[in-house]
């Protein structure tokens, strides 16, 4: 999976989980658009995700960071 497809997967997942536009979602989308996984992780920690959601989004963020490093 390329970095671009990883970010698309991440954005799709977030939009499904956060159906309503909100300041947090907008900040998170901006972090992704600006290729800033550190900021994305910080914002996600503040969001009311359950354990399964946190695990899944954590894996997406890990993959994003790995793809960016290659």
N, C-alpha and C positions, 0 to 999 in steps of 0.2 A: 504494500500500500504506500503510495507516495504521500509526502507531507500535505499536498493539496487535498488528496482524498481523505486523509485523516482529519483535517480541519473541517471538511464538508460533513463527515460522519459526526464529528463533535457538535457542529452547529445544528445538524438535523436532530440529534438526540436532545440537545438543550431545548430546541423549539418544541419538541414533543412534550418534554417534561414541564416546560414553562410556557404554557399556551398563551398566557396574557402578557403583552409587552409590559415591562416594568423597568424601573431604573437599574436594578441589579442585572436583569437580562441584557439590557442595552450595554452596560459596562462590561459584562462578560463577552458579548459579541464584539465589542471594540477591542478588548484584549486579544481575542482570537484573530481579528482582522489585522491587528498590529503585531502579530506573531510574538505575543508576550505570555508564555505559559506560566511564568511566575505570578503575574497579576491574575491570570485566570484561576490558578489554584487558590490564591488569596480570596478572591470573590466567592468561589465555590464553597470554601470553608464557612462562609457567612450565610449560605443558603440552606433552607430547610429540607435537605434531601435525606431520605432514609439510608440505612446501611448499604442496601443493594444498589441504590442509585449512586452513592458515593464510590462504591467499589467500581462500578461500570465507568463512571466519568473519570475516575482515577486512572483506569486502564487506558482510556482514550487519550488522556493527557500524557501518560507515559509514552504511548506510541507516537504522539505528536512530537514530544521532545526527542525521542530516538530518531525519528525521521529527519528532524531538523539538524541533528548532529551528523548525519550521513551525507 
